[in-house]
Amino acid sequence: MGRRSRIEGPPPPREDDAAPVACWLCGRPVGRRVEWHHAKPKSRGGRDTVPVHPICHRTIHATFPNHQLARMVDDDVSLAERPEMAPFLDFIAGKPPDFHAPTRRRK
């Protein structure tokens, strides 16, 4: 049996609905696969989720540990404005919504 996509929370709107859902990190419309990211990590008491592409979700967690993500929630700087995310956001900007590539951890 193949690996299933993790889809949690409400599904994104269908194409015939009003506006497409945008990824919380990169701002591109989400595709068929949507993952739900806790802006404040669940392990740190976060409950609210936001829609993200699977590749964006993996990059967030490959770049920042949960304790650092929890501290960033209170900052005025969004995750997309962090210098660590700039190379990824430049790379992903022109890709289609369902684009997938291996995610590498930071060194």
PASEBA-1860 file (N, C-alpha, C; in nm, 3 decimals):
! residues 107
1> MGRRSRIE> 0.085/-0.117/0.000/0.000/0.000/0.000/0.089/0.124/0.000 ~ 0.058/0.225/-0.078/0.139/0.346/-0.090/0.126/0.437/0.030 ~ 0.217/0.529/0.037/0.215/0.626/0.146/0.103/0.726/0.124 ~ 0.028/0.754/0.228/-0.085/0.846/0.217/-0.044/0.985/0.258 ~ -0.101/1.083/0.195/-0.077/1.222/0.230/-0.144/1.252/0.364 ~ -0.076/1.329/0.445/-0.136/1.370/0.572/-0.225/1.489/0.547 ~ -0.354/1.468/0.554/-0.448/1.578/0.537/-0.527/1.587/0.666 ~ -0.511/1.698/0.733/-0.578/1.719/0.861/-0.659/1.847/0.852
9> GPPPPRED> -0.766/1.852/0.926/-0.846/1.973/0.927/-0.939/1.979/0.807 ~ -1.002/2.093/0.787/-1.097/2.104/0.677/-1.026/2.104/0.543 ~ -1.089/2.048/0.440/-1.026/2.048/0.309/-1.025/2.187/0.249 ~ -0.934/2.215/0.156/-0.935/2.347/0.091/-1.058/2.360/0.003 ~ -1.099/2.483/-0.028/-1.217/2.502/-0.113/-1.197/2.439/-0.251 ~ -1.306/2.392/-0.311/-1.299/2.337/-0.446/-1.279/2.450/-0.545 ~ -1.246/2.414/-0.669/-1.220/2.514/-0.771/-1.340/2.604/-0.797 ~ -1.461/2.552/-0.778/-1.579/2.633/-0.805/-1.615/2.724/-0.688
17> DAAPVACW> -1.542/2.715/-0.576/-1.564/2.805/-0.463/-1.500/2.940/-0.493 ~ -1.521/3.036/-0.407/-1.482/3.174/-0.430/-1.333/3.193/-0.460 ~ -1.247/3.178/-0.362/-1.106/3.208/-0.382/-1.022/3.087/-0.343 ~ -0.911/3.064/-0.415/-0.824/2.953/-0.377/-0.753/2.983/-0.245 ~ -0.724/2.878/-0.172/-0.654/2.893/-0.045/-0.506/2.913/-0.075 ~ -0.445/3.008/-0.006/-0.302/3.035/-0.025/-0.222/2.968/0.086 ~ -0.103/2.925/0.051/-0.010/2.866/0.147/0.032/2.974/0.247 ~ 0.035/2.940/0.372/0.070/3.033/0.479/0.215/3.080/0.467
25> LCGRPVGR> 0.303/2.994/0.417/0.444/3.031/0.407/0.477/3.104/0.278 ~ 0.448/3.043/0.163/0.494/3.101/0.036/0.390/3.187/-0.034 ~ 0.264/3.175/0.004/0.160/3.257/-0.057/0.105/3.204/-0.188 ~ 0.163/3.096/-0.243/0.111/3.038/-0.366/-0.018/2.961/-0.335 ~ -0.108/2.945/-0.434/-0.228/2.865/-0.409/-0.189/2.721/-0.378 ~ -0.261/2.659/-0.286/-0.233/2.519/-0.254/-0.288/2.431/-0.365 ~ -0.232/2.311/-0.377/-0.274/2.217/-0.480/-0.368/2.112/-0.423 ~ -0.357/1.991/-0.478/-0.443/1.881/-0.433/-0.406/1.836/-0.293
33> RVEWHHAK> -0.279/1.841/-0.258/-0.234/1.798/-0.126/-0.211/1.919/-0.037 ~ -0.274/1.917/0.077/-0.262/2.026/0.173/-0.224/1.967/0.307 ~ -0.128/2.028/0.373/-0.097/1.989/0.510/-0.128/2.108/0.600 ~ -0.155/2.080/0.724/-0.193/2.184/0.819/-0.083/2.198/0.923 ~ -0.028/2.319/0.931/0.084/2.349/1.019/0.035/2.426/1.140 ~ 0.083/2.388/1.258/0.054/2.465/1.379/0.152/2.581/1.383 ~ 0.103/2.704/1.366/0.191/2.821/1.368/0.269/2.824/1.500 ~ 0.201/2.798/1.609/0.269/2.775/1.737/0.267/2.624/1.755
41> PKSRGGRD> 0.384/2.560/1.772/0.387/2.414/1.780/0.289/2.357/1.881 ~ 0.227/2.247/1.843/0.131/2.180/1.929/0.196/2.140/2.061 ~ 0.324/2.102/2.056/0.395/2.062/2.178/0.415/2.180/2.273 ~ 0.396/2.301/2.222/0.411/2.422/2.304/0.277/2.489/2.330 ~ 0.167/2.415/2.308/0.033/2.466/2.339/-0.042/2.526/2.222 ~ 0.012/2.518/2.101/-0.056/2.574/1.985/-0.175/2.490/1.943 ~ -0.281/2.555/1.900/-0.401/2.485/1.855/-0.440/2.523/1.713 ~ -0.415/2.647/1.675/-0.456/2.695/1.544/-0.365/2.640/1.435
49> TVPVHPIC> -0.426/2.601/1.323/-0.349/2.549/1.210/-0.369/2.637/1.088 ~ -0.270/2.633/0.999/-0.274/2.708/0.875/-0.240/2.614/0.760 ~ -0.299/2.637/0.640/-0.270/2.548/0.526/-0.134/2.577/0.466 ~ -0.059/2.472/0.435/0.071/2.485/0.370/0.090/2.372/0.269 ~ 0.176/2.394/0.171/0.215/2.287/0.079/0.298/2.186/0.158 ~ 0.296/2.060/0.120/0.381/1.961/0.188/0.529/2.000/0.186 ~ 0.579/2.052/0.074/0.720/2.089/0.066/0.750/2.208/0.159 ~ 0.657/2.300/0.170/0.676/2.414/0.261/0.675/2.367/0.406
57> HRTIHATF> 0.586/2.274/0.437/0.577/2.221/0.573/0.706/2.151/0.613 ~ 0.757/2.069/0.523/0.882/1.997/0.552/0.999/2.094/0.566 ~ 1.000/2.198/0.485/1.109/2.297/0.493/1.103/2.374/0.625 ~ 0.985/2.409/0.670/0.972/2.479/0.799/1.036/2.396/0.909 ~ 0.998/2.267/0.915/1.048/2.182/1.023/1.192/2.138/1.003 ~ 1.243/2.142/0.880/1.383/2.110/0.856/1.472/2.231/0.890 ~ 1.414/2.350/0.889/1.491/2.472/0.913/1.488/2.515/1.059 ~ 1.373/2.501/1.124/1.358/2.550/1.260/1.309/2.440/1.353
65> PNHQLARM> 1.372/2.422/1.469/1.318/2.328/1.570/1.193/2.389/1.636 ~ 1.111/2.305/1.696/0.986/2.351/1.757/1.007/2.459/1.863 ~ 1.112/2.447/1.943/1.131/2.550/2.048/1.159/2.687/1.985 ~ 1.225/2.689/1.871/1.251/2.816/1.803/1.123/2.868/1.737 ~ 1.045/2.779/1.677/0.917/2.820/1.617/0.825/2.880/1.723 ~ 0.824/2.823/1.843/0.739/2.874/1.950/0.780/3.016/1.989 ~ 0.909/3.044/1.991/0.955/3.180/2.025/0.922/3.279/1.914 ~ 0.920/3.232/1.789/0.894/3.320/1.675/0.749/3.368/1.669
73> VDDDVSLA> 0.658/3.296/1.730/0.517/3.333/1.727/0.497/3.472/1.786 ~ 0.573/3.507/1.888/0.558/3.636/1.954/0.635/3.749/1.886 ~ 0.724/3.715/1.791/0.800/3.818/1.719/0.711/3.889/1.617 ~ 0.755/4.006/1.576/0.681/4.080/1.473/0.724/4.040/1.332 ~ 0.825/3.955/1.319/0.876/3.914/1.189/0.810/3.782/1.150 ~ 0.750/3.778/1.030/0.686/3.654/0.985/0.792/3.552/0.947 ~ 0.753/3.428/0.942/0.844/3.319/0.907/0.900/3.340/0.766 ~ 0.819/3.390/0.674/0.862/3.412/0.536/0.967/3.523/0.527
81> ERPEMAPF> 0.973/3.612/0.624/1.070/3.722/0.622/1.203/3.685/0.686 ~ 1.213/3.566/0.741/1.338/3.522/0.803/1.444/3.496/0.696 ~ 1.568/3.537/0.719/1.673/3.516/0.618/1.696/3.368/0.587 ~ 1.672/3.280/0.682/1.692/3.136/0.660/1.595/3.081/0.554 ~ 1.480/3.145/0.538/1.379/3.097/0.445/1.393/3.157/0.305 ~ 1.470/3.263/0.289/1.481/3.333/0.160/1.524/3.242/0.045 ~ 1.629/3.160/0.060/1.667/3.074/-0.053/1.555/2.979/-0.095 ~ 1.485/2.922/0.001/1.375/2.830/-0.032/1.263/2.904/-0.102
89> LDFIAGKP> 1.224/3.020/-0.051/1.113/3.095/-0.110/1.147/3.141/-0.252 ~ 1.272/3.177/-0.277/1.314/3.212/-0.413/1.304/3.091/-0.504 ~ 1.346/2.975/-0.454/1.343/2.851/-0.531/1.201/2.809/-0.566 ~ 1.110/2.819/-0.472/0.975/2.765/-0.487/0.880/2.863/-0.558 ~ 0.918/2.989/-0.571/0.827/3.093/-0.620/0.759/3.060/-0.753 ~ 0.830/3.006/-0.849/0.770/2.982/-0.979/0.721/2.840/-1.001 ~ 0.721/2.759/-0.899/0.683/2.618/-0.912/0.531/2.602/-0.905 ~ 0.478/2.495/-0.969/0.334/2.469/-0.961/0.293/2.428/-0.819
97> PDFHAPTR> 0.165/2.441/-0.786/0.119/2.410/-0.650/0.152/2.271/-0.599 ~ 0.152/2.170/-0.686/0.178/2.034/-0.640/0.323/1.991/-0.658 ~ 0.414/2.086/-0.676/0.556/2.056/-0.692/0.609/1.989/-0.565 ~ 0.694/1.888/-0.585/0.756/1.819/-0.472/0.902/1.794/-0.504 ~ 0.987/1.809/-0.406/1.130/1.781/-0.418/1.179/1.737/-0.281 ~ 1.290/1.665/-0.274/1.345/1.626/-0.144/1.378/1.750/-0.061 ~ 1.357/1.740/0.068/1.387/1.848/0.159/1.512/1.813/0.239 ~ 1.606/1.905/0.241/1.730/1.882/0.313/1.730/1.960/0.443
105> RRK> 1.782/1.898/0.546/1.794/1.966/0.675/1.907/2.067/0.671 ~ 1.896/2.170/0.753/2.004/2.270/0.760/2.126/2.211/0.826 ~ 2.240/2.267/0.797/2.366/2.218/0.856/2.403/2.293/0.980
END
